[in-house]
């Protein structure tokens, strides 16, 4: 067991009095060249967004931290995952979700020219190539897992436990065409358990693997008195074929793909304490890692070279969140930052949600430790580069 503290300087790249954040941990806010960062701006942070609350999408030039260039606005966002804002592959275009009338859509915006296209469905997971995406119902999330959905569009299947006409959609980002590839009912029928009966089923946390050949998602089901319920970690091909269940437990939480075939996930397997576990998508292999170093869930992601795991913690008894780099091959934990997080209502909390730059030399977090919700960048190369050089 090995743990050390090596706290790094967190540089604010946004400034108040407006609040700024990016959202989730499973994508990079940097463009391919590493010069530009995208984020969201709001005038408030004291309540969940209503259907009338807009967030401004903007651009940060890393050569001029603090300079904010507005690009667009969105009415489809939340504090946890933003509006699924991200760069589209290696291009200088961004994609994000929005609301148009009585439907959620996604928009592709060319940053240099301002040219915009609207697609018929919102995106959840975008393939690394930037050519296709997975969509799901943010209206269902809004009533089944508040804080992860969007207000403003009613769910036509709100009272249907296992819809046959709603679920996971494949969205072609070049043509705009979409099709249902896995219904909620179809997934619930796969390796069905008796406990599924009478529960409300939903999907969340979809993510493509590193080469876009498969994607993962969480199948969750719960009774009305449960907050999260039970979870299965599922994987499938982009067309919905070759469906697999990798993990099934009351606790299956944050995860990330290391490569096209391996996933790390925070879970509790039968008879074991919660831990980060490496699963093989091919089945048959599961290895707990860092069991002597981690006792809490975090937003975990692999460095671009697969050597380091970046993660964080929820607030401890001192209301501090810890930012962590973990060398999983050598079982080495390095605490690189601690940030104050004042107690907040669950839907509006400010998780660090750490994410990597595309070259693996920097990480970006959202934090509220200075009184405003802002975005910060840390240079982690002093920790990661020596190991990478020797490898």
One Martini backbone bead per residue (centre of mass of N, CA, C, O) as a GRO file, in nm:
protein
  391
    1UNK     BB    1   0.096   0.036   0.023
    2UNK     BB    2   0.050   0.371  -0.140
    3UNK     BB    3   0.072   0.713  -0.010
    4UNK     BB    4   0.059   1.056  -0.134
    5UNK     BB    5   0.133   1.402  -0.115
    6UNK     BB    6   0.079   1.633  -0.418
    7UNK     BB    7   0.004   1.937  -0.432
    8UNK     BB    8  -0.155   2.134  -0.672
    9UNK     BB    9  -0.211   2.389  -0.882
   10UNK     BB   10  -0.516   2.574  -0.912
   11UNK     BB   11  -0.632   2.721  -1.209
   12UNK     BB   12  -0.825   2.971  -1.304
   13UNK     BB   13  -1.030   2.999  -1.620
   14UNK     BB   14  -1.248   3.145  -1.451
   15UNK     BB   15  -1.488   3.412  -1.363
   16UNK     BB   16  -1.641   3.626  -1.189
   17UNK     BB   17  -1.974   3.641  -1.103
   18UNK     BB   18  -2.006   3.416  -1.269
   19UNK     BB   19  -2.084   3.088  -1.347
   20UNK     BB   20  -1.873   2.787  -1.397
   21UNK     BB   21  -1.893   2.489  -1.611
   22UNK     BB   22  -1.913   2.152  -1.747
   23UNK     BB   23  -1.939   1.859  -1.582
   24UNK     BB   24  -1.850   1.578  -1.673
   25UNK     BB   25  -1.583   1.311  -1.672
   26UNK     BB   26  -1.618   1.144  -1.974
   27UNK     BB   27  -1.484   1.409  -2.097
   28UNK     BB   28  -1.341   1.658  -2.293
   29UNK     BB   29  -1.287   2.021  -2.295
   30UNK     BB   30  -1.077   1.988  -2.508
   31UNK     BB   31  -0.926   2.028  -2.781
   32UNK     BB   32  -0.706   1.880  -2.992
   33UNK     BB   33  -0.481   2.118  -2.946
   34UNK     BB   34  -0.522   2.240  -2.636
   35UNK     BB   35  -0.635   2.556  -2.642
   36UNK     BB   36  -0.940   2.482  -2.597
   37UNK     BB   37  -1.229   2.558  -2.388
   38UNK     BB   38  -1.535   2.439  -2.268
   39UNK     BB   39  -1.846   2.588  -2.132
   40UNK     BB   40  -2.051   2.714  -1.864
   41UNK     BB   41  -2.298   2.980  -1.796
   42UNK     BB   42  -2.421   3.145  -1.495
   43UNK     BB   43  -2.619   3.350  -1.257
   44UNK     BB   44  -2.658   3.078  -1.093
   45UNK     BB   45  -2.667   2.814  -0.792
   46UNK     BB   46  -2.959   2.772  -0.605
   47UNK     BB   47  -3.096   2.591  -0.843
   48UNK     BB   48  -3.259   2.414  -1.039
   49UNK     BB   49  -3.334   2.398  -1.350
   50UNK     BB   50  -3.556   2.532  -1.551
   51UNK     BB   51  -3.730   2.571  -1.848
   52UNK     BB   52  -3.623   2.895  -1.841
   53UNK     BB   53  -3.325   2.820  -1.805
   54UNK     BB   54  -3.021   2.945  -1.908
   55UNK     BB   55  -2.719   2.856  -2.076
   56UNK     BB   56  -2.390   2.948  -2.152
   57UNK     BB   57  -2.184   2.897  -2.419
   58UNK     BB   58  -1.820   2.873  -2.404
   59UNK     BB   59  -1.487   3.015  -2.450
   60UNK     BB   60  -1.145   2.911  -2.377
   61UNK     BB   61  -0.829   3.056  -2.370
   62UNK     BB   62  -0.532   2.932  -2.242
   63UNK     BB   63  -0.369   3.207  -2.306
   64UNK     BB   64  -0.645   3.354  -2.159
   65UNK     BB   65  -0.735   3.339  -1.869
   66UNK     BB   66  -1.083   3.448  -1.819
   67UNK     BB   67  -1.166   3.446  -2.106
   68UNK     BB   68  -1.499   3.497  -2.245
   69UNK     BB   69  -1.674   3.330  -2.523
   70UNK     BB   70  -1.962   3.342  -2.658
   71UNK     BB   71  -2.182   3.103  -2.854
   72UNK     BB   72  -2.440   2.998  -2.678
   73UNK     BB   73  -2.758   2.845  -2.597
   74UNK     BB   74  -2.939   2.660  -2.329
   75UNK     BB   75  -3.241   2.438  -2.226
   76UNK     BB   76  -3.041   2.166  -2.176
   77UNK     BB   77  -2.969   2.122  -1.835
   78UNK     BB   78  -2.729   2.045  -1.570
   79UNK     BB   79  -2.512   2.023  -1.299
   80UNK     BB   80  -2.377   1.745  -1.367
   81UNK     BB   81  -2.385   1.733  -1.720
   82UNK     BB   82  -2.507   1.956  -1.846
   83UNK     BB   83  -2.522   1.939  -2.226
   84UNK     BB   84  -2.304   1.748  -2.355
   85UNK     BB   85  -2.054   1.905  -2.400
   86UNK     BB   86  -1.843   1.889  -2.705
   87UNK     BB   87  -1.616   1.782  -2.906
   88UNK     BB   88  -1.595   1.683  -3.249
   89UNK     BB   89  -1.359   1.516  -3.222
   90UNK     BB   90  -1.103   1.690  -3.419
   91UNK     BB   91  -1.268   1.928  -3.442
   92UNK     BB   92  -1.416   2.278  -3.447
   93UNK     BB   93  -1.666   2.135  -3.323
   94UNK     BB   94  -1.970   2.136  -3.144
   95UNK     BB   95  -2.177   1.962  -2.901
   96UNK     BB   96  -2.529   1.997  -2.796
   97UNK     BB   97  -2.797   2.050  -2.593
   98UNK     BB   98  -3.155   2.117  -2.648
   99UNK     BB   99  -3.456   2.316  -2.677
  100UNK     BB  100  -3.742   2.259  -2.910
  101UNK     BB  101  -4.006   2.314  -2.785
  102UNK     BB  102  -4.127   1.968  -2.742
  103UNK     BB  103  -3.802   1.909  -2.772
  104UNK     BB  104  -3.508   1.739  -2.786
  105UNK     BB  105  -3.181   1.839  -2.891
  106UNK     BB  106  -2.907   1.878  -3.117
  107UNK     BB  107  -2.602   2.072  -3.166
  108UNK     BB  108  -2.392   2.188  -3.435
  109UNK     BB  109  -2.093   2.393  -3.391
  110UNK     BB  110  -1.898   2.613  -3.564
  111UNK     BB  111  -1.672   2.814  -3.423
  112UNK     BB  112  -1.559   2.987  -3.665
  113UNK     BB  113  -1.849   3.033  -3.839
  114UNK     BB  114  -2.141   2.954  -3.688
  115UNK     BB  115  -2.238   2.701  -3.792
  116UNK     BB  116  -2.563   2.526  -3.777
  117UNK     BB  117  -2.699   2.217  -3.649
  118UNK     BB  118  -2.997   2.012  -3.625
  119UNK     BB  119  -3.101   1.745  -3.425
  120UNK     BB  120  -3.364   1.521  -3.331
  121UNK     BB  121  -3.158   1.444  -3.097
  122UNK     BB  122  -3.010   1.387  -2.819
  123UNK     BB  123  -2.710   1.347  -2.645
  124UNK     BB  124  -2.489   1.131  -2.464
  125UNK     BB  125  -2.303   0.953  -2.654
  126UNK     BB  126  -1.986   0.997  -2.819
  127UNK     BB  127  -1.794   0.908  -3.052
  128UNK     BB  128  -1.462   0.957  -3.112
  129UNK     BB  129  -1.512   1.031  -3.424
  130UNK     BB  130  -1.794   1.206  -3.449
  131UNK     BB  131  -2.039   1.028  -3.613
  132UNK     BB  132  -2.178   0.907  -3.347
  133UNK     BB  133  -2.463   0.825  -3.124
  134UNK     BB  134  -2.624   0.819  -2.804
  135UNK     BB  135  -2.964   0.802  -2.707
  136UNK     BB  136  -3.202   0.934  -2.460
  137UNK     BB  137  -3.425   0.992  -2.190
  138UNK     BB  138  -3.450   1.297  -2.021
  139UNK     BB  139  -3.741   1.279  -1.916
  140UNK     BB  140  -3.707   1.021  -1.745
  141UNK     BB  141  -3.480   1.130  -1.565
  142UNK     BB  142  -3.636   1.369  -1.438
  143UNK     BB  143  -3.832   1.157  -1.265
  144UNK     BB  144  -3.611   0.924  -1.176
  145UNK     BB  145  -3.332   1.136  -1.181
  146UNK     BB  146  -3.285   1.400  -1.045
  147UNK     BB  147  -3.019   1.594  -1.215
  148UNK     BB  148  -3.012   1.428  -1.520
  149UNK     BB  149  -3.224   1.585  -1.646
  150UNK     BB  150  -3.486   1.764  -1.824
  151UNK     BB  151  -3.684   2.022  -1.849
  152UNK     BB  152  -4.000   2.069  -2.064
  153UNK     BB  153  -4.051   1.748  -2.127
  154UNK     BB  154  -4.264   1.509  -2.156
  155UNK     BB  155  -4.325   1.177  -2.058
  156UNK     BB  156  -4.511   0.934  -2.225
  157UNK     BB  157  -4.376   0.695  -2.010
  158UNK     BB  158  -4.405   0.755  -1.701
  159UNK     BB  159  -4.616   0.489  -1.634
  160UNK     BB  160  -4.401   0.297  -1.775
  161UNK     BB  161  -4.182   0.056  -1.684
  162UNK     BB  162  -4.151  -0.096  -1.999
  163UNK     BB  163  -4.081   0.028  -2.274
  164UNK     BB  164  -4.104  -0.041  -2.634
  165UNK     BB  165  -4.066   0.282  -2.760
  166UNK     BB  166  -3.812   0.311  -2.560
  167UNK     BB  167  -3.451   0.422  -2.523
  168UNK     BB  168  -3.202   0.340  -2.734
  169UNK     BB  169  -3.021   0.548  -2.966
  170UNK     BB  170  -2.916   0.592  -3.291
  171UNK     BB  171  -2.695   0.863  -3.406
  172UNK     BB  172  -2.638   1.035  -3.696
  173UNK     BB  173  -2.424   1.313  -3.733
  174UNK     BB  174  -2.438   1.351  -4.052
  175UNK     BB  175  -2.764   1.296  -4.114
  176UNK     BB  176  -2.967   1.263  -3.841
  177UNK     BB  177  -3.031   0.979  -3.807
  178UNK     BB  178  -3.263   0.760  -3.628
  179UNK     BB  179  -3.273   0.468  -3.394
  180UNK     BB  180  -3.399   0.205  -3.234
  181UNK     BB  181  -3.196  -0.047  -3.053
  182UNK     BB  182  -3.303  -0.032  -2.734
  183UNK     BB  183  -3.531  -0.118  -2.530
  184UNK     BB  184  -3.638  -0.134  -2.219
  185UNK     BB  185  -3.779  -0.411  -2.248
  186UNK     BB  186  -3.542  -0.564  -2.378
  187UNK     BB  187  -3.340  -0.533  -2.143
  188UNK     BB  188  -3.528  -0.649  -1.917
  189UNK     BB  189  -3.536  -0.939  -2.069
  190UNK     BB  190  -3.240  -0.966  -2.015
  191UNK     BB  191  -3.165  -1.171  -1.789
  192UNK     BB  192  -3.406  -1.207  -1.608
  193UNK     BB  193  -3.548  -1.094  -1.304
  194UNK     BB  194  -3.790  -1.103  -1.064
  195UNK     BB  195  -3.723  -0.803  -0.950
  196UNK     BB  196  -3.833  -0.641  -1.205
  197UNK     BB  197  -4.102  -0.653  -1.109
  198UNK     BB  198  -4.267  -0.342  -1.063
  199UNK     BB  199  -4.049  -0.169  -1.193
  200UNK     BB  200  -3.864   0.114  -1.282
  201UNK     BB  201  -3.711   0.176  -1.590
  202UNK     BB  202  -3.367   0.275  -1.691
  203UNK     BB  203  -3.128   0.499  -1.837
  204UNK     BB  204  -2.764   0.553  -1.800
  205UNK     BB  205  -2.448   0.619  -1.856
  206UNK     BB  206  -2.325   0.654  -2.144
  207UNK     BB  207  -2.036   0.487  -2.322
  208UNK     BB  208  -1.773   0.475  -2.515
  209UNK     BB  209  -1.520   0.339  -2.629
  210UNK     BB  210  -1.200   0.410  -2.757
  211UNK     BB  211  -1.307   0.304  -3.073
  212UNK     BB  212  -1.640   0.275  -3.103
  213UNK     BB  213  -1.737  -0.044  -3.100
  214UNK     BB  214  -1.857   0.021  -2.809
  215UNK     BB  215  -2.104   0.033  -2.540
  216UNK     BB  216  -2.213   0.171  -2.235
  217UNK     BB  217  -2.458   0.106  -1.963
  218UNK     BB  218  -2.722   0.181  -1.739
  219UNK     BB  219  -2.942  -0.041  -1.570
  220UNK     BB  220  -3.229   0.078  -1.400
  221UNK     BB  221  -3.419  -0.011  -1.097
  222UNK     BB  222  -3.731   0.091  -0.921
  223UNK     BB  223  -3.898   0.203  -0.663
  224UNK     BB  224  -4.062   0.478  -0.541
  225UNK     BB  225  -3.877   0.471  -0.258
  226UNK     BB  226  -3.635   0.493  -0.439
  227UNK     BB  227  -3.356   0.654  -0.568
  228UNK     BB  228  -3.188   0.434  -0.749
  229UNK     BB  229  -3.140   0.131  -0.694
  230UNK     BB  230  -3.065  -0.097  -0.928
  231UNK     BB  231  -2.777  -0.237  -1.122
  232UNK     BB  232  -2.659  -0.255  -1.466
  233UNK     BB  233  -2.380  -0.339  -1.660
  234UNK     BB  234  -2.374  -0.260  -2.003
  235UNK     BB  235  -2.320  -0.394  -2.338
  236UNK     BB  236  -2.271  -0.284  -2.691
  237UNK     BB  237  -2.334  -0.230  -2.996
  238UNK     BB  238  -2.425   0.040  -3.191
  239UNK     BB  239  -2.686  -0.154  -3.294
  240UNK     BB  240  -2.751  -0.348  -3.019
  241UNK     BB  241  -2.576  -0.579  -3.032
  242UNK     BB  242  -2.436  -0.787  -2.818
  243UNK     BB  243  -2.552  -0.819  -2.537
  244UNK     BB  244  -2.425  -0.732  -2.201
  245UNK     BB  245  -2.348  -0.843  -1.861
  246UNK     BB  246  -2.111  -0.742  -1.609
  247UNK     BB  247  -2.302  -0.607  -1.380
  248UNK     BB  248  -2.489  -0.686  -1.060
  249UNK     BB  249  -2.624  -0.438  -0.833
  250UNK     BB  250  -2.685  -0.206  -0.594
  251UNK     BB  251  -2.369  -0.134  -0.670
  252UNK     BB  252  -2.336   0.070  -0.964
  253UNK     BB  253  -2.127   0.309  -1.094
  254UNK     BB  254  -1.869   0.450  -1.184
  255UNK     BB  255  -1.703   0.468  -1.511
  256UNK     BB  256  -1.440   0.330  -1.743
  257UNK     BB  257  -1.251   0.308  -2.024
  258UNK     BB  258  -0.934   0.184  -2.108
  259UNK     BB  259  -1.038   0.019  -2.357
  260UNK     BB  260  -1.213  -0.181  -2.577
  261UNK     BB  261  -1.221  -0.428  -2.319
  262UNK     BB  262  -1.203  -0.230  -2.053
  263UNK     BB  263  -1.347  -0.179  -1.719
  264UNK     BB  264  -1.408   0.059  -1.473
  265UNK     BB  265  -1.574   0.006  -1.145
  266UNK     BB  266  -1.792   0.095  -0.896
  267UNK     BB  267  -1.843  -0.178  -0.664
  268UNK     BB  268  -2.043  -0.458  -0.525
  269UNK     BB  269  -1.967  -0.765  -0.457
  270UNK     BB  270  -2.037  -1.055  -0.345
  271UNK     BB  271  -1.883  -1.052  -0.025
  272UNK     BB  272  -1.787  -0.753  -0.072
  273UNK     BB  273  -1.640  -0.465  -0.086
  274UNK     BB  274  -1.615  -0.179  -0.208
  275UNK     BB  275  -1.480  -0.122  -0.550
  276UNK     BB  276  -1.249  -0.126  -0.785
  277UNK     BB  277  -1.326  -0.277  -1.108
  278UNK     BB  278  -1.201  -0.492  -1.354
  279UNK     BB  279  -1.349  -0.546  -1.669
  280UNK     BB  280  -1.434  -0.773  -1.912
  281UNK     BB  281  -1.621  -0.762  -2.200
  282UNK     BB  282  -1.583  -1.080  -2.258
  283UNK     BB  283  -1.555  -1.207  -1.995
  284UNK     BB  284  -1.432  -1.379  -1.690
  285UNK     BB  285  -1.313  -1.092  -1.585
  286UNK     BB  286  -1.221  -0.974  -1.243
  287UNK     BB  287  -1.049  -0.689  -1.083
  288UNK     BB  288  -0.944  -0.571  -0.797
  289UNK     BB  289  -0.848  -0.230  -0.710
  290UNK     BB  290  -0.731  -0.050  -0.446
  291UNK     BB  291  -0.852  -0.171  -0.168
  292UNK     BB  292  -0.631  -0.015   0.033
  293UNK     BB  293  -0.710   0.302  -0.088
  294UNK     BB  294  -1.032   0.261  -0.120
  295UNK     BB  295  -1.373   0.379   0.032
  296UNK     BB  296  -1.483   0.546  -0.226
  297UNK     BB  297  -1.645   0.700  -0.447
  298UNK     BB  298  -1.584   0.802  -0.800
  299UNK     BB  299  -1.464   0.994  -1.079
  300UNK     BB  300  -1.348   0.782  -1.321
  301UNK     BB  301  -1.034   0.797  -1.522
  302UNK     BB  302  -0.832   0.750  -1.789
  303UNK     BB  303  -0.562   0.796  -1.928
  304UNK     BB  304  -0.465   0.797  -2.251
  305UNK     BB  305  -0.243   0.555  -2.168
  306UNK     BB  306  -0.372   0.385  -1.909
  307UNK     BB  307  -0.202   0.436  -1.631
  308UNK     BB  308  -0.408   0.640  -1.507
  309UNK     BB  309  -0.625   0.734  -1.237
  310UNK     BB  310  -0.888   0.959  -1.220
  311UNK     BB  311  -1.015   1.102  -0.911
  312UNK     BB  312  -1.262   1.130  -0.645
  313UNK     BB  313  -1.455   1.281  -0.383
  314UNK     BB  314  -1.659   1.316  -0.147
  315UNK     BB  315  -1.742   1.472   0.117
  316UNK     BB  316  -1.623   1.502   0.415
  317UNK     BB  317  -1.636   1.596   0.750
  318UNK     BB  318  -1.487   1.876   0.625
  319UNK     BB  319  -1.589   1.940   0.331
  320UNK     BB  320  -1.385   1.763   0.151
  321UNK     BB  321  -1.226   1.722  -0.161
  322UNK     BB  322  -1.049   1.469  -0.336
  323UNK     BB  323  -0.772   1.457  -0.553
  324UNK     BB  324  -0.677   1.177  -0.777
  325UNK     BB  325  -0.394   0.967  -0.842
  326UNK     BB  326  -0.365   0.634  -1.005
  327UNK     BB  327  -0.139   0.363  -1.006
  328UNK     BB  328  -0.251   0.051  -1.085
  329UNK     BB  329   0.015  -0.117  -1.127
  330UNK     BB  330   0.152   0.006  -0.833
  331UNK     BB  331  -0.041   0.100  -0.610
  332UNK     BB  332  -0.061   0.432  -0.642
  333UNK     BB  333  -0.138   0.715  -0.438
  334UNK     BB  334  -0.218   1.061  -0.536
  335UNK     BB  335  -0.267   1.357  -0.373
  336UNK     BB  336  -0.349   1.674  -0.554
  337UNK     BB  337  -0.619   1.765  -0.384
  338UNK     BB  338  -0.816   2.007  -0.182
  339UNK     BB  339  -1.177   2.085  -0.159
  340UNK     BB  340  -1.415   2.290  -0.080
  341UNK     BB  341  -1.768   2.183   0.011
  342UNK     BB  342  -2.047   2.304   0.058
  343UNK     BB  343  -2.342   2.248   0.161
  344UNK     BB  344  -2.583   2.094  -0.065
  345UNK     BB  345  -2.810   2.032  -0.265
  346UNK     BB  346  -2.797   1.759  -0.458
  347UNK     BB  347  -2.869   1.888  -0.748
  348UNK     BB  348  -2.643   2.146  -0.690
  349UNK     BB  349  -2.392   2.027  -0.670
  350UNK     BB  350  -2.013   2.031  -0.671
  351UNK     BB  351  -1.842   1.840  -0.848
  352UNK     BB  352  -1.536   1.787  -0.985
  353UNK     BB  353  -1.517   1.620  -1.241
  354UNK     BB  354  -1.261   1.495  -1.362
  355UNK     BB  355  -1.055   1.583  -1.657
  356UNK     BB  356  -0.878   1.528  -1.937
  357UNK     BB  357  -0.647   1.592  -2.135
  358UNK     BB  358  -0.541   1.470  -2.441
  359UNK     BB  359  -0.224   1.448  -2.328
  360UNK     BB  360  -0.224   1.404  -1.997
  361UNK     BB  361  -0.111   1.687  -1.843
  362UNK     BB  362  -0.413   1.764  -1.766
  363UNK     BB  363  -0.670   1.900  -1.548
  364UNK     BB  364  -1.027   1.940  -1.495
  365UNK     BB  365  -1.240   2.136  -1.277
  366UNK     BB  366  -1.506   2.170  -1.057
  367UNK     BB  367  -1.556   2.450  -0.825
  368UNK     BB  368  -1.645   2.613  -0.480
  369UNK     BB  369  -1.400   2.714  -0.283
  370UNK     BB  370  -1.437   3.047  -0.370
  371UNK     BB  371  -1.780   3.081  -0.398
  372UNK     BB  372  -1.761   2.987  -0.693
  373UNK     BB  373  -1.844   2.841  -0.991
  374UNK     BB  374  -1.552   2.688  -1.129
  375UNK     BB  375  -1.273   2.653  -1.346
  376UNK     BB  376  -0.993   2.420  -1.326
  377UNK     BB  377  -0.630   2.385  -1.366
  378UNK     BB  378  -0.398   2.105  -1.374
  379UNK     BB  379  -0.063   2.015  -1.358
  380UNK     BB  380   0.040   1.655  -1.383
  381UNK     BB  381   0.331   1.592  -1.502
  382UNK     BB  382   0.501   1.564  -1.233
  383UNK     BB  383   0.360   1.282  -1.179
  384UNK     BB  384   0.331   1.123  -1.466
  385UNK     BB  385   0.593   1.155  -1.645
  386UNK     BB  386   0.814   0.984  -1.504
  387UNK     BB  387   0.663   0.714  -1.549
  388UNK     BB  388   0.634   0.735  -1.858
  389UNK     BB  389   0.941   0.747  -1.922
  390UNK     BB  390   1.010   0.458  -1.785
  391UNK     BB  391   0.804   0.266  -1.948
   0.00000   0.00000   0.00000
